[in-house]
Amino acid sequence: MNDKLVVGIADMKMARQNGMLITYALGSCIGICLYDPLIQLAALVHIMLPLNMETGRKSPLKYADTGICETLRQMELQGGARSRIVAKIAGGARMFETPGGGNLGNIGQRNIESTHMVLRREGIRLLREDVGGTTARTLLFDAASGQACIRSYGKPELIF
Amino acid sequence: MKNYEDLNGMELDTIREIGSIGTGNAATALSSMLGCEVRIDMPEVRIMGYNEAIDWIGGPEVITAGVLVHMSGELNGIMLSVQQMEFVNLVLERMMGRTVQDYEQLDELDRSALVEVGNIMISTFINALSSLAEITTHLTVPAFAVDMQGAILTVPMAEFGGQSDYIMTIGANFICNGKAVPCRLLLSPDIRSLNFLLKKLGVLDE
């Protein structure tokens, strides 16, 4: 398929009824699929860090907290209803085993925790997740079915 | 405090010079490890947005090997050696007398050779930089990963993502026995260290 909508780092895209959203090579970053099944509205956001502590807040989509909130806001503008929106998440891996290497190895874990917390706070039900581990993931999200698919190096594809 | 995108021409030239000295030293180290002549061409400094950097390195999903070292002391940051297939085979051919088609064919000994080559190049680079600027830098034990290069590259991005929307890379191509092999040595100092370094070298325009 060549009609995939590519979601970059610190980026978000939406698709309605049909279309495939894709984000490549999630390492410690997390891809969050948000879906309103009634109107088949799908959004995929690629966040990199757990909490937005920037003063200017120039790039809300870089962080789990502001990224999810901004995406929900835009979904609501497109007619999405918060009570129907469900989530699937993937990512949060630890790419390098660094002995005593600062807090680097924990970024993935902190991203997972922050994402969980924000989804709970916003009242969004988390349907499925594939998080942690040490391998990178490419995440595909189909707007028609709400189905997500994960590609990893040296592993079979995972559909969820 | 100057961020990556605020650097002026003079400061960028200084960083390019650091890159040149660092890569030159790394090339000498590589040359003695491989037992062949290694030259470098003009080093380049790039300051790129995240998605631009991933395009530059050759796309997110390509599998590659990465050796990562943390710097601490007067210079904080990450140094990453991205070892693409051409480079891997250059090392393996000279050191092990064999080549591979795929990263899955790497055995324990191959991996350890790649870590060592990456580690020595990074250490030589940092040593050259430290003596030039008269600073002390400590390096951690190298970590090794084989995975999608997009995910490997996001490691330094995530580390400094709270400070900047950009990533800086310094590097040059190696020319080994007449064949150009891209050297992907990525130096990512944090913003504070970058400013300190430029100040130490007397070029920071505050």
Contacts between the chains, C-beta under 8 A, distances in Angstrom:
chain1	res1	chain2	res2	distance
A	8	B	50	7.1
A	8	B	51	4.0
A	9	B	50	4.2
A	9	B	51	5.7
A	9	B	54	7.5
A	9	B	154	6.7
A	9	B	157	7.2
A	10	B	50	6.5
A	10	B	165	7.7
A	11	B	51	7.4
A	24	B	54	7.9
A	24	B	60	3.6
A	24	B	61	5.5
A	24	B	148	7.3
A	24	B	150	5.4
A	25	B	54	7.5
A	25	B	60	4.0
A	25	B	61	6.0
A	25	B	148	4.0
A	25	B	149	7.3
A	25	B	150	2.8
A	25	B	151	4.3
A	25	B	154	7.3
A	26	B	151	6.6
A	27	B	147	7.6
A	27	B	148	7.8
A	27	B	150	7.5
A	27	B	151	3.2
A	27	B	152	7.0
A	27	B	154	4.7
A	27	B	155	6.5
A	27	B	158	7.6
A	28	B	151	7.9
A	28	B	154	6.6
A	28	B	155	7.1
A	28	B	158	5.3
A	29	B	151	7.9
A	29	B	154	5.8
A	29	B	158	7.0
A	48	B	50	7.8
A	48	B	154	6.9
A	48	B	157	6.8
A	48	B	158	5.4
A	48	B	161	5.1
A	49	B	158	6.4
A	49	B	161	5.0
A	49	B	162	6.1
A	53	B	162	6.5
A	54	B	162	7.3
A	58	B	165	7.5
A	59	B	165	6.2
A	62	B	161	6.4
A	62	B	165	7.7
A	93	B	151	7.3
A	95	B	66	7.8
A	95	B	145	5.3
A	95	B	147	6.5
A	95	B	151	5.8
A	95	B	152	6.2
A	95	B	154	7.9
A	95	B	155	5.4
A	96	B	66	7.5
A	96	B	68	4.9
A	96	B	143	3.8
A	96	B	144	7.6
A	96	B	145	5.3
A	96	B	155	6.3
A	97	B	143	5.5
A	98	B	68	6.9
A	98	B	70	6.3
A	98	B	140	6.3
A	98	B	141	7.9
A	98	B	143	4.6
A	99	B	140	6.9
A	99	B	141	5.6
A	99	B	143	7.8
A	100	B	140	6.3
A	101	B	70	4.6
A	101	B	140	5.3
A	101	B	143	7.2
A	102	B	70	6.3
A	102	B	72	7.8
A	104	B	70	7.1
A	104	B	78	7.8
A	104	B	155	7.1
A	104	B	158	7.9
A	104	B	159	5.6
A	107	B	158	5.0
A	107	B	159	7.5
A	134	B	145	7.6
A	135	B	147	6.1
A	136	B	147	4.6
A	136	B	148	4.2
A	136	B	150	7.1
A	136	B	151	3.3
A	136	B	152	7.8
A	138	B	60	7.6
A	138	B	61	6.0
A	138	B	148	7.2
A	151	B	61	7.9
A	153	B	63	5.6
A	153	B	146	7.6
A	153	B	147	5.5
A	153	B	148	6.2
A	154	B	104	6.7
